Amino acid sequence: MTTTTGDRRIVIEPVTRVEGHGKVSILLDEDNKVKQARLHIVEFRGFERFIQGRLLWEVPVLVQRLCGICPVSHHLAAAKALDRIVGADKLTPTAEKMRLLMHHGQFLQSHALHFFHLCSPDLLFGFDADVAMRNVIGVAAAHRDLAVQGVMMRKFGQEIIKATAGKKIHGTGAIPGGINKNLSIAERDGFLKDIGQMMTWARGVVDIARGYTIDNLATLADFGSLDSNYLSLAAADGSYEIYDGGLRATTCDGEIIFDHVDNQLYDQYLNEEVRPWSYMKFPFIKSLGPEHGWYRVGPLARVNNADRFTTPEAEQARQEFAAVTDGKPCHVTMGYHWARMIELLHSVECIQQLLNDTDLQGTDLVVNGERRAEGVGIIEAPRGTLFHHYKVDEKDQVTMANLIVSTTSNNEPMNRSVQKVAEDHLSGRMEITEGMLNHIEVAIRAYDPCLSCATHAMGQMPLTIELYDHEGTRIDERVRG
């Protein structure tokens, strides 16, 4: 496609092996140099409007329809916001720990799905490998044991979710003020029977991610990588935290921008910018402004920001991760995969600890207190920090909803990674190859984006790429799917 300035435009639509639907447009000048590269989010969901007028008790179940792969994250973020509205400032031990178990089950199944099924084809076969092999079917054929591990680890996480939320997808377990069920002895014993195997597999996949990153560091260090700020939750003592805690923002040098601000006041520290070419907003830290205040979230941000993990094996893995950069923040975009597997290991360790906690069999499930008209719930979803903010009226109806999903926060860095990879791998090219375009998608997949906070897009999707010269003549075309 040509523009009025004679530039050429390459479009990758849709981006594959990610959640949801998006496209990438790359603008080349007359010298075939990349002038501009953008990740466009082309779906519109509108949940912030849909929720208005619904009863607050419906919201934790309703918002899960945003996403078929991480519904637990929205379920818990909404429940936390509504806990505050119903005055449940401190949940019972059973409710708190059941929610934590549900949350770690979500991390386990989501991280396993992404690593084994969506990104492992690139890591195992190479970015330029034959597309017929570079998919989950190819992984199953060439690395059967890994494919089985991915399926079984995700299954284990999904069963944890079912036992805590009532269903594997779109459960009802978390309610304003607590939880509606405990964990039975039979359910507990069923999970304990398999937890040892999960630990063995979790250790192994950390080794795979670490080995891949270190062995290829010379190449990966510059692949779509950026110096950036980072945002995540942190516990009061600075340790890794995904369910509670306070917001921590750091610079590219690891210096604190703000730490443990009141989560109810998040909007005094963060803002969102709108741009005309994407339905997704661009958040930034207010004190730094939109040009310098963008930040990254997710596994890389959480591991960079954490002073320590609370479980021994994940902490050892974090120390090995930090040693690569001499304790400074890691800015290698492909380092997201290693960080993600450290988190997977931590979740398995936490699940093992929680299963042996007798509070899970408690019967005191719900509390309430002084009613409020507004509440904010912030948790760490697998893809990054997730914000749910609601206001309700005296009839229990929602009057305002604001959601900042994890991929929204990663919008600006994903665009910058796309720009960098496009400049490095497409500039000066007269012919499009599938491998070149996959380099762009590999950078996007590192963030594990949920482009519309919808379901995973698995397998091959239809894709047509056309390349035109500055006079409008088509000089190349590739069709996939």
C-alpha positions as CSV (number, residue, x, y, z in Angstrom):
1,M,0.0,0.0,0.0
2,T,1.4,3.5,-0.9
3,T,0.9,6.7,1.0
4,T,0.5,10.3,-0.3
5,T,4.3,10.8,0.3
6,G,5.3,7.8,-1.8
7,D,6.3,5.6,1.1
8,R,5.6,1.9,1.1
9,R,3.5,0.1,3.7
10,I,3.8,-3.5,4.8
11,V,0.9,-4.9,6.9
12,I,1.0,-8.0,9.1
13,E,-2.6,-9.0,9.8
14,P,-3.4,-10.8,12.0
15,V,-0.5,-11.3,14.3
16,T,-0.4,-15.0,15.2
17,R,0.2,-17.2,18.3
18,V,-1.1,-14.4,20.6
19,E,-4.4,-13.8,22.4
20,G,-6.8,-11.7,20.4
21,H,-6.4,-9.9,17.1
22,G,-4.1,-7.1,16.0
23,K,-2.0,-6.1,13.0
24,V,1.4,-4.5,12.4
25,S,1.9,-1.9,9.8
26,I,5.5,-1.0,8.6
27,L,6.1,2.1,6.5
28,L,9.2,2.1,4.2
29,D,10.7,5.2,2.6
30,E,12.0,5.4,-1.0
31,D,15.3,3.9,0.2
32,N,13.5,0.9,1.7
33,K,14.4,2.0,5.2
34,V,11.8,1.5,7.9
35,K,10.3,4.9,8.6
36,Q,7.5,3.8,11.0
37,A,6.3,0.6,12.6
38,R,3.1,0.3,14.6
39,L,1.1,-2.4,16.4
40,H,-2.6,-1.7,15.9
41,I,-5.3,-3.1,18.1
42,V,-8.3,-3.5,15.8
43,E,-10.9,-4.9,18.2
44,F,-13.2,-2.9,20.4
45,R,-14.6,-4.5,23.5
46,G,-16.4,-1.8,25.4
47,F,-16.7,-3.6,28.8
48,E,-16.3,-0.4,30.8
49,R,-19.7,0.7,29.3
50,F,-21.3,-2.7,29.4
51,I,-20.8,-3.0,33.1
52,Q,-22.5,0.3,33.9
53,G,-26.0,-0.3,35.4
54,R,-25.3,-3.9,36.4
55,L,-25.5,-4.9,40.1
56,L,-22.2,-5.0,41.9
57,W,-22.7,-8.6,42.9
58,E,-22.7,-9.6,39.2
59,V,-19.4,-7.9,38.3
60,P,-16.8,-10.5,39.3
61,V,-18.6,-13.0,37.1
62,L,-19.4,-10.6,34.3
63,V,-15.9,-9.2,33.7
64,Q,-14.5,-12.7,33.1
65,R,-16.0,-12.5,29.6
66,L,-13.3,-10.1,28.7
67,C,-10.9,-13.1,28.4
68,G,-11.2,-16.8,27.9
69,I,-7.6,-17.5,28.9
70,C,-7.1,-15.3,32.0
71,P,-10.7,-14.9,33.4
72,V,-9.4,-15.6,36.9
73,S,-7.4,-12.4,36.8
74,H,-10.4,-10.2,36.1
75,H,-12.5,-12.3,38.5
76,L,-10.1,-11.5,41.4
77,A,-9.3,-7.9,40.5
78,A,-13.1,-7.1,40.4
79,A,-13.7,-9.0,43.7
80,K,-10.9,-7.1,45.4
81,A,-12.4,-3.8,44.2
82,L,-15.8,-4.8,45.5
83,D,-14.4,-6.1,48.8
84,R,-13.6,-2.5,49.5
85,I,-17.0,-1.3,48.5
86,V,-18.7,-3.8,50.8
87,G,-16.3,-2.9,53.6
88,A,-14.4,-6.2,53.6
89,D,-11.0,-4.7,54.4
90,K,-9.6,-8.0,55.7
91,L,-10.9,-11.3,54.5
92,T,-11.0,-14.5,56.5
93,P,-7.9,-16.8,56.3
94,T,-9.9,-19.3,54.3
95,A,-11.1,-16.8,51.8
96,E,-7.7,-15.2,51.4
97,K,-5.9,-18.5,50.9
98,M,-8.5,-19.9,48.5
99,R,-8.2,-16.9,46.3
100,L,-4.4,-17.2,46.4
101,L,-4.6,-20.8,45.4
102,M,-6.9,-19.9,42.5
103,H,-4.5,-17.1,41.5
104,H,-1.5,-19.4,41.4
105,G,-3.4,-22.0,39.5
106,Q,-4.1,-19.3,36.9
107,F,-0.4,-18.3,36.7
108,L,0.6,-21.9,36.2
109,Q,-1.9,-22.7,33.5
110,S,-1.4,-19.4,31.6
111,H,2.4,-19.5,31.7
112,A,2.5,-23.1,30.7
113,L,0.2,-22.5,27.7
114,H,2.2,-19.5,26.5
115,F,5.7,-21.1,26.9
116,F,5.0,-24.6,25.6
117,H,2.4,-23.9,22.9
118,L,2.9,-20.3,21.7
119,C,6.5,-19.3,22.0
120,S,8.4,-22.6,22.2
121,P,8.2,-23.2,18.4
122,D,10.4,-20.0,17.9
123,L,12.8,-21.0,20.6
124,L,13.2,-24.7,19.6
125,F,13.2,-24.3,15.8
126,G,14.5,-20.8,15.3
127,F,12.7,-17.6,14.1
128,D,13.4,-18.5,10.4
129,A,12.3,-22.2,10.6
130,D,9.8,-23.6,8.1
131,V,6.4,-22.3,9.2
132,A,5.0,-25.9,8.7
133,M,7.1,-27.0,11.6
134,R,7.1,-23.8,13.7
135,N,3.9,-24.4,15.6
136,V,2.6,-26.5,18.4
137,I,2.1,-29.6,16.2
138,G,5.7,-29.4,15.2
139,V,6.7,-29.2,18.9
140,A,4.6,-32.3,19.6
141,A,6.3,-34.2,16.8
142,A,9.9,-33.2,17.5
143,H,9.7,-32.8,21.3
144,R,6.9,-35.1,22.5
145,D,7.9,-35.0,26.2
146,L,7.9,-31.2,26.3
147,A,4.5,-31.1,24.6
148,V,3.1,-33.5,27.1
149,Q,4.5,-31.5,30.0
150,G,2.9,-28.4,28.7
151,V,-0.5,-30.1,28.4
152,M,-0.3,-31.7,31.9
153,M,1.0,-28.6,33.7
154,R,-1.8,-26.5,32.2
155,K,-4.3,-29.2,33.1
156,F,-3.1,-29.2,36.7
157,G,-3.5,-25.4,36.9
158,Q,-7.0,-25.6,35.4
159,E,-8.0,-28.2,37.9
160,I,-6.8,-25.9,40.7
161,I,-9.0,-23.2,39.3
162,K,-12.0,-25.5,39.1
163,A,-11.6,-26.6,42.7
164,T,-11.4,-23.0,43.9
165,A,-13.7,-21.1,41.5
166,G,-16.2,-23.8,40.7
167,K,-15.4,-24.0,37.0
168,K,-12.2,-24.0,34.9
169,I,-13.4,-21.0,32.9
170,H,-15.7,-18.2,34.1
171,G,-16.0,-19.4,37.7
172,T,-18.0,-18.0,40.6
173,G,-15.7,-18.7,43.6
174,A,-14.7,-15.1,44.6
175,I,-17.6,-13.0,45.8
176,P,-17.6,-9.5,47.3
177,G,-16.3,-10.0,50.8
178,G,-14.8,-13.5,50.4
179,I,-15.3,-16.8,48.7
180,N,-18.2,-19.2,48.3
181,K,-16.5,-22.5,48.9
182,N,-13.5,-24.1,50.6
183,L,-11.2,-26.9,49.5
184,S,-12.3,-30.4,50.4
185,I,-9.8,-33.0,51.8
186,A,-10.4,-35.2,48.7
187,E,-9.6,-32.3,46.4
188,R,-6.5,-31.5,48.4
189,D,-5.2,-35.1,48.4
190,G,-5.8,-35.3,44.6
191,F,-3.5,-32.3,44.0
192,L,-0.9,-33.4,46.5
193,K,-0.6,-36.7,44.6
194,D,0.7,-34.8,41.5
195,I,2.5,-31.8,43.0
196,G,5.9,-33.6,43.1
197,Q,5.8,-34.1,39.3
198,M,4.8,-30.5,38.8
199,M,7.8,-29.4,40.8
200,T,10.1,-31.6,38.7
201,W,8.7,-30.2,35.4
202,A,8.8,-26.6,36.7
203,R,12.5,-26.9,37.5
204,G,13.2,-28.4,34.1
205,V,11.4,-25.6,32.2
206,V,13.3,-22.9,34.1
207,D,16.5,-24.7,33.0
208,I,15.3,-24.6,29.4
209,A,14.5,-20.9,29.5
210,R,17.7,-20.0,31.3
211,G,19.9,-22.0,29.0
212,Y,18.2,-20.6,25.9
213,T,18.7,-17.0,27.1
214,I,22.3,-17.4,28.2
215,D,23.3,-19.4,25.1
216,N,21.8,-16.8,22.8
217,L,22.4,-13.6,24.9
218,A,24.7,-12.0,22.3
219,T,21.9,-12.0,19.8
220,L,19.0,-11.5,22.1
221,A,20.5,-8.6,24.0
222,D,19.6,-6.3,21.1
223,F,16.5,-8.1,19.8
224,G,13.6,-5.6,20.3
225,S,15.2,-4.7,23.7
226,L,14.7,-1.3,25.3
227,D,15.8,0.5,28.4
228,S,12.5,1.2,30.2
229,N,10.7,2.0,33.4
230,Y,9.0,-0.9,35.2
231,L,5.7,-1.2,37.2
232,S,4.5,-4.0,39.4
233,L,3.1,-4.8,42.8
234,A,5.6,-5.4,45.7
235,A,5.1,-6.7,49.2
236,A,5.7,-4.4,52.1
237,D,9.2,-5.8,52.5
238,G,9.9,-5.5,48.8
239,S,9.5,-9.1,48.0
240,Y,7.6,-10.5,44.9
241,E,3.8,-10.2,45.2
242,I,1.0,-10.9,42.8
243,Y,-2.2,-10.6,44.8
244,D,-1.7,-7.9,47.4
245,G,0.9,-5.2,48.1
246,G,1.5,-1.8,46.8
247,L,2.5,-0.3,43.4
248,R,6.2,0.0,42.8
249,A,7.7,1.9,39.8
250,T,11.4,1.9,39.0
251,T,13.6,3.5,36.3
252,C,15.7,1.7,33.8
253,D,18.6,2.0,36.4
254,G,16.5,0.4,39.1
255,E,15.9,3.6,41.0
256,I,12.5,4.0,42.8
257,I,10.1,6.4,41.1
258,F,7.3,5.6,43.7
259,D,6.8,2.8,46.0
260,H,3.8,1.5,48.0
261,V,1.4,4.3,47.1
262,D,-2.1,3.8,48.1
263,N,-3.7,1.6,45.5
264,Q,-6.9,3.5,45.8
265,L,-5.1,6.6,44.5
266,Y,-3.5,4.9,41.4
267,D,-5.0,7.5,39.1
268,Q,-2.9,10.3,40.8
269,Y,0.2,8.5,39.6
270,L,-0.8,7.0,36.2
271,N,-2.5,8.5,33.2
272,E,-3.6,7.1,29.8
273,E,-3.0,8.7,26.4
274,V,-5.2,8.1,23.4
275,R,-3.9,7.8,19.9
276,P,-6.0,7.7,16.7
277,W,-4.6,4.5,15.2
278,S,-5.3,2.0,18.0
279,Y,-8.3,1.2,20.3
280,M,-5.8,0.5,23.1
281,K,-4.6,3.3,25.3
282,F,-1.1,4.2,26.2
283,P,-0.5,4.6,30.0
284,F,2.3,6.5,31.5
285,I,3.6,7.7,34.8
286,K,2.3,11.2,35.4
287,S,5.4,12.7,37.0
288,L,7.4,11.8,33.9
289,G,4.9,12.6,31.2
290,P,4.0,10.6,28.1
291,E,7.3,10.9,26.4
292,H,9.4,9.4,29.2
293,G,6.8,7.9,31.6
294,W,5.9,4.8,29.6
295,Y,6.8,1.5,31.4
296,R,6.7,-2.3,31.1
297,V,4.7,-4.7,33.2
298,G,4.5,-8.5,33.5
299,P,7.1,-11.1,34.4
300,L,10.2,-9.1,33.4
301,A,8.9,-6.1,35.4
302,R,8.0,-8.2,38.4
303,V,11.3,-10.1,38.6
304,N,13.3,-6.8,38.0
305,N,11.3,-5.0,40.7
306,A,11.3,-7.8,43.4
307,D,14.0,-7.7,46.1
308,R,13.4,-11.4,46.7
309,F,11.0,-14.3,46.2
310,T,9.4,-15.9,49.2
311,T,9.9,-19.4,48.0
312,P,13.5,-20.9,48.0
313,E,13.8,-22.4,44.5
314,A,12.3,-19.3,42.8
315,E,14.6,-17.1,44.8
316,Q,17.6,-19.1,43.7
317,A,16.4,-18.8,40.1
318,R,15.9,-15.0,40.5
319,Q,19.4,-14.6,41.8
320,E,20.8,-16.4,38.7
321,F,18.6,-14.2,36.5
322,A,19.9,-11.0,38.2
323,A,23.5,-12.2,38.0
324,V,23.5,-11.9,34.2
325,T,23.1,-8.1,34.5
326,D,25.1,-7.8,37.7
327,G,22.0,-7.0,39.7
328,K,20.8,-4.2,37.4
329,P,17.4,-4.4,35.7
330,C,17.3,-6.7,32.7
331,H,16.1,-4.9,29.6
332,V,16.3,-7.9,27.2
333,T,12.8,-8.3,25.8
334,M,13.3,-12.0,25.2
335,G,14.2,-12.3,28.9
336,Y,10.4,-12.2,29.5
337,H,10.4,-16.0,28.8
338,W,13.0,-16.7,31.5
339,A,11.3,-14.5,34.0
340,R,8.0,-16.1,33.2
341,M,9.3,-19.6,34.0
342,I,10.7,-18.4,37.3
343,E,7.2,-17.2,38.1
344,L,5.8,-20.6,37.1
345,L,8.2,-22.3,39.5
346,H,7.2,-19.9,42.2
347,S,3.5,-20.6,41.7
348,V,4.1,-24.4,41.9
349,E,6.0,-23.9,45.2
350,C,3.2,-21.7,46.5
351,I,0.5,-24.2,45.5
352,Q,2.4,-26.9,47.3
353,Q,2.6,-24.7,50.5
354,L,-1.1,-23.8,50.3
355,L,-2.3,-27.3,49.8
356,N,-0.7,-28.2,53.1
357,D,-2.5,-25.3,54.9
358,T,-5.5,-26.5,57.0
359,D,-7.1,-23.0,56.6
360,L,-8.3,-24.1,53.2
361,Q,-10.8,-26.4,54.9
362,G,-12.2,-23.6,57.0
363,T,-15.9,-22.7,57.0
364,D,-15.7,-18.9,57.7
365,L,-15.9,-17.6,54.2
366,V,-17.4,-14.1,54.0
367,V,-17.0,-10.8,55.9
368,N,-18.4,-7.3,55.4
369,G,-18.2,-3.9,57.0
370,E,-18.8,-0.2,56.4
371,R,-20.2,0.4,52.9
372,R,-18.3,2.6,50.4
373,A,-19.3,4.1,47.1
374,E,-16.0,3.4,45.3
375,G,-13.3,0.8,45.2
376,V,-10.1,-0.1,43.4
377,G,-8.7,-3.7,43.0
378,I,-5.2,-4.2,41.7
379,I,-3.5,-7.6,41.2
380,E,-0.8,-9.0,39.0
381,A,-2.3,-10.9,36.1
382,P,0.1,-13.3,34.3
383,R,0.7,-10.6,31.7
384,G,1.2,-7.7,34.2
385,T,-0.5,-5.3,36.6
386,L,-4.3,-5.2,36.3
387,F,-6.5,-2.4,37.6
388,H,-10.3,-2.6,38.2
389,H,-11.9,0.6,39.5
390,Y,-15.7,0.9,40.2
391,K,-18.2,3.3,41.6
392,V,-21.7,2.2,42.7
393,D,-24.9,4.0,43.7
394,E,-27.2,3.4,46.6
395,K,-29.1,0.8,44.6
396,D,-25.9,-1.3,44.2
397,Q,-25.7,-0.5,40.5
398,V,-22.3,0.3,38.9
399,T,-22.1,3.9,37.7
400,M,-18.5,4.0,36.6
401,A,-15.9,1.4,35.6
402,N,-12.3,1.9,34.6
403,L,-10.1,-1.1,33.6
404,I,-6.4,-0.9,32.8
405,V,-5.5,-4.4,31.5
406,S,-1.9,-5.6,31.5
407,T,-1.4,-5.4,27.7
408,T,-2.5,-1.8,27.7
409,S,0.4,-0.9,29.9
410,N,2.8,-2.8,27.6
411,N,1.3,-1.0,24.5
412,E,4.1,1.6,24.1
413,P,7.0,-0.8,24.7
414,M,5.5,-3.4,22.3
415,N,5.3,-0.7,19.7
416,R,8.9,0.3,20.4
417,S,10.1,-3.3,20.2
418,V,8.3,-3.7,16.9
419,Q,9.9,-0.6,15.5
420,K,13.4,-1.8,16.6
421,V,13.0,-5.3,15.1
422,A,11.6,-3.8,11.9
423,E,14.6,-1.5,11.6
424,D,17.0,-4.3,12.2
425,H,15.5,-7.0,10.0
426,L,13.4,-5.3,7.3
427,S,15.2,-2.1,6.4
428,G,16.7,-2.2,2.9
429,R,14.9,-5.4,1.8
430,M,13.2,-5.6,-1.6
431,E,11.6,-9.0,-0.9
432,I,9.4,-10.1,2.0
433,T,10.2,-13.4,3.6
434,E,8.0,-15.2,6.1
435,G,11.0,-15.4,8.5
436,M,11.5,-11.6,8.4
437,L,7.9,-11.1,9.4
438,N,8.0,-13.7,12.1
439,H,10.8,-11.7,13.7
440,I,8.3,-9.0,14.3
441,E,5.8,-11.4,15.8
442,V,8.5,-13.0,18.0
443,A,9.1,-9.6,19.7
444,I,5.3,-9.2,20.2
445,R,4.9,-12.7,21.6
446,A,7.6,-12.1,24.2
447,Y,5.2,-9.9,26.0
448,D,2.5,-12.6,25.9
449,P,-0.1,-9.9,24.9
450,C,-3.8,-10.3,25.2
451,L,-4.6,-7.9,22.4
452,S,-8.3,-7.5,23.1
453,C,-8.2,-9.3,26.4
454,A,-10.0,-12.1,24.5
455,T,-9.1,-15.8,23.8
456,H,-5.9,-17.3,22.5
457,A,-5.5,-17.3,18.7
458,M,-4.0,-20.7,18.3
459,G,-2.4,-22.2,15.1
460,Q,-2.2,-20.6,11.7
461,M,-4.4,-17.7,10.8
462,P,-5.0,-16.2,7.3
463,L,-2.4,-13.6,6.4
464,T,-1.7,-11.6,3.2
465,I,1.3,-9.4,2.9
466,E,1.8,-7.1,-0.1
467,L,4.8,-4.9,-0.8
468,Y,4.6,-1.9,-3.1
469,D,7.3,0.4,-4.4
470,H,7.0,4.1,-4.2
471,E,5.2,4.3,-7.6
472,G,2.5,2.0,-6.4
473,T,3.6,-1.1,-8.2
474,R,3.3,-4.4,-6.3
475,I,6.7,-6.0,-6.2
476,D,6.0,-8.9,-3.7
477,E,3.2,-10.8,-2.1
478,R,3.0,-13.6,0.5
479,V,-0.1,-15.5,1.5
480,R,-0.4,-17.6,4.6
481,G,-3.2,-19.7,6.0
